[in-house]
Amino acid sequence: EIVMTQSPATLSVSPGERATLSCRASQSVSNNLAWYQQKPGQAPRVLIYGASTRATGIPARFSGSGSGTEFTLTISSLQSEDFAVYYCQHYNNWLTFGGGTKVEIK
Amino acid sequence: QVQLVQSGAEVKKPGASVKVSCKASHYTFTAYYMHWVRQAPGQGLEWMGIINPSSGSTNYAQKFQGRVTMTRDTSTSTVYMELISLRSEDTAVYYCARAQSGYDYSPFDYWGQGTLVTASS
């Protein structure tokens, strides 16, 4: 089973600042990587798939990069509604989630 | 507008079983794979397995093999997830989620609202 490791576990950021979240796979998943955002009491929603393609309706301040084993989600200028938990997920012939990164207000 | 509507919260005693439903609407039910994911209180997302609504074929995460069964009813566009031999550690919110393309392992574009299952004596 491919293990997905996210870092950091918690990221404290001020509104308007840039946030960079990391996700590492224990073996290559090619570009079969998605990012989800989850707010308290809500189901997750997909932000990015194919490592770098924004899902429908996702603002341009969200961007994804990477391939193979190293991936990054960048939020260019944090808005109040972006404080949430973010999960990466690989879907390379199976499926696992990372442990999540909580983005909190600094 | 695609909708996945799940059944309501359940409270079960350890050792019992639970069956959660997920009714799909506003798309061709048999054209998209469905997954189940759970989330224990304050914890991350855990993938449980997948069902092909067209054929009924399934694949389960190793952790749940032998305890989980996923089925579907094409006449009502509903998928089901049954978990047996419940333990306190199974207390979680259970989600159904649709794979966004015609492929089995692909990102999830729509999610149910979640069903809280509490296993407690």
Interface residues (C-beta under 8 A of the other chain):
Chain A: E1 N32 A34 Y36 Q38 A43 P44 R45 V46 Y49 A55 Y87 Q89 Y91 N92 N93 W94 L95 T96 F97 G98 G99 G100
Chain B: H35 V37 G44 L45 E46 W47 I50 Q62 Y95 A97 Q100 Y105 S106 P107 F108 D109 W111 G112 Q113 G114
